[in-house]
């Protein structure tokens, strides 16, 4: 059996994940790129860009900047995205996970509305989903978790602070580093991203070792 598109919603239908005709998964970053560009062309996009979280891929940011749009970043969590959208007049925002907020239609994520907006773009283009939704090349992104004893955060360690500063300097303008404490468990989350996959992996590995030593 063959299908042109696959659409999957989570339990309460506020998130959506799409697959193209080849079976490739299309995440929320690509969905936001497609919708933002479509709304820009139609004069519908508000705020001059979109709102995404710190976890959205740098490739999304570079692509939208090439269209003259901005990407405002918030902490992880749709409530932060919605709050920023309301305060600064944006009508497109969301998360890499497929939680996309289109405030012209709803005050929260709606997977069905997002899917319908995507299908409208596909139908108007006459092109396959794989072509429509391949708006940008994802930059290599490495995620690591470091556990620590509750109440003793290694982020306060001088050696860790120095290692983070050094890692940021090594990535430079071609990448970025995100180091944050989990809000639900004693874990430090490390995300490195950049054009050079080998450099990103090396920088993340070295920082994780410093964090583990401090923990």
Steps between C-alpha positions, in 0.01 A plus 500: 500500500626848413413835658590858409514612863477355850357700791519393865360687801574448868232411756348847536575599138703809584808360326546360153772304325495461123672254269552561130439252217842341560434439872728777621382670821439875480536673837353820639792713382432413136127550549556848644730587209237393246215687669702814574617529139148439370348759731776747415418475129131551575566802722360314797809451718504728806802615698753466221590144590416211732547396861684174570674346800871472564483142369396588145769423246740774393420407141147635550636830626747537211229419245249751633766766536565451130136597442544811711320348798603472864488202735431598859604226743341411834563234767368151423123479546205611293379735774814709457449507124137611532589766758768648274267493199233690692740758639676575170231455237602175326246259354725201423704316760573156633739223589713251312279224642211604274316720747419790265292799609315696233332772704273611216307179568577391856666606824689172527646233277259323265637211298203488263521870414875471443452197274230680300724803450777273374269312264373830360857596406559154346177518299574851371856410401413180315828355629564192715516540877871410503575804286265742673619411851872487433544871564844481661777259587510425871830585662657215697359506853642299791303450824647359822373474859719507811351386831607658828414478868182688578566847639862521384502642148831464313412819309628694801844341465778734382648237268160444338450873448842519336429196280169647380669827410773314310245281317305804384818662374596188301159476333503870416241641262461167317332329794346536840502332839215462747565379854206496738374326810188288462196639677375155599805291595863542615640500148703749298405501133770584248416582139762587243426598145699622201610460142797279593358176644842376616574821688157501662542142617848572640388816682197327653700193606766709670244715681305194616819356652562822693139498621523136610818571692337796674189293574 
